[in-house]
Amino acid sequence: MRRLLLAALLLLPAAAPAAAQGVPDALRGTWAAGSCAAPTALLHVTARSVARLPADGPARLVRFRTLRDQDGWTLGTGAGGEAPRVMLRARDDALELAEPDAKLRDDRLPGATAVTQWLRCQAGDVRLSLLHGEGLAFLGTLERLEAACQTGPMPICIGALVAEADVSGDGLLSVAEVARLLRGAAWALAVQQGGDVEGIAIAGGLGGVAALTAARLLVGSLDYDGDGRLSPAELAQDRLVFPSGAGSPDGRPGTIEALAEGAGLLRNLLERIASE
């Protein structure tokens, strides 16, 4: 049920936990190639992932399965057949990045791999900020949710979900707050598939519409008190503990198939009422 809850909200499979310490704090954040005002690319580093976002060309997202130190570098290895590797290290006020070829042996890294330098940015190009802002925030959110939900009990998972998505701070999740998570998931999927700026923008536009629709359906399906928002109690309904099994000894078993017929009749009735 924990995975079902996350899948409904995040639309991404959970990654296996990487080394607990993650990428060093000093290396995390958003970096730019060129200048912050007019970057040729952005590089966003979280505890367990790196997203490289060029202004022209395919994006790249590597989520680390393992992390280790190697000769002054932080070496992160992703999933997949080629197990992509990314090397990061601080150099003065800049960040150095190397992306070794898959055929290069670990004991020879970084070898002749090109090393690029990146400048730390707090803000920058408006176009790239609008395109990537929500998605970059989502990467950190996803990692925190995975940490809470992959090892903790369901109450901790639900609490983390509400804490991450609750932008307004009222302890409840609105349609807009759920849609924000889903837009972030759509962005992450487009970047992971190597989309360029145009492709990510298209995915974001289509994903935004789909996210809003999915968010409305999700909130509507769990909004038991009808206030248009989801509380932790509503998210937890029937999900915290197994039921007692206290049914009734009276009566006799019917057929499950008959329930589908009844559900269809009820749906038809509701649709007819709504259309009149």
Buried (B, 14 or more C-beta within 10 A) or exposed (E): EBEEBBEBBBBBEBBEBBBEEBBBEEBBBBBBBBEBEEBEBBBBBBBBBBBBBBBEEBBBBBBBBBBEEBEEBBBBBBBEEEEBBBBBBEEEEBBBBBBBEEEBEEEEBBEEBEBBEBBBBEEBBEEBBEBBBBBBBBBBBBBBBBBBBBEBEBEBBBBBBBBBBBEEEEEBBBBBBBBBBBBBBBBBBBBBEEBBBEBBBEBBEEBBEBBBEBBBEBBEEBBEEEEEBBBBEBBBEEBEEEEEEEEEEEEEEEEEEEEEEEEEEEEEEEEEEEEE
